[in-house]
């Protein structure tokens, strides 16, 4: 796959970053097909210690992710443009905004936006995804609706090396009652999704990855991965921040 370029940015390979891994993985997932909206994020503290996470391109200058990937960190290396880890083009940002009411203890309002210093060149390999409609509250995604989540990460619990390719999982939205059995969620600002067929799931290092569903015939990011159990197994659903309640706040940061 041809590596995409970023305007006025020197490309580098994110796979060579020396940040330690927080056991990121999509368990029992499959190799993803074309995903131009996916972003792979290395986020770093002032002492140089960093972690891996996920995000979603929502404009040529903005990446939607979890506030957990922003709060307490000072630098974000954002990789885009390929399903192959070693071929990601990267841009470094020092500007990111967590939701002002984010609570790291219970993950309330776990959503944030990374602002890039230059615009991404929009190509077939790099493109923004739609957000839920502004000022419309209908509850996307709906219970039992299927969505897709992608990420770079370990393919099983015992793995120690990330796969070379982007992995994807299909998950279906659970009831709020089931979600509340595992997490102290805030309804309607959170939802859960699980895969009871292939047993696919995500783990800590994939926090911030987008949950993608169809809204009016258009692929739309309706969730942000936020709550993961330590086991990361198929018996536990993934908890997501619902994007829709934060649509006006996202607009205030991005103008979209």
Buried (B, 14 or more C-beta within 10 A) or exposed (E): EEBBBBEEBEBBBBBEBEBEBBBBBBBBBBEBEEBBBBBBBBBBEEEEEBBBBBBBBBBBBBBBBBBBBBBEBBBBBBBBBBBBBEBBBBBBBEEBBBBEEBEEEEBBBBBBBBBBEEBBBBEEBBBBBBBBBEEEEEEBBEBEBEBBBBBBBBBEEEEEEBBEBBBBBBBBBBEBEEBBEBBEBBEEBBBBBBBEEBBBBBBBBBBBBBBBBBBEEEBBBBBBBBBBBEEBEBEBBBBBBBBBBBBEBBEEBBEB
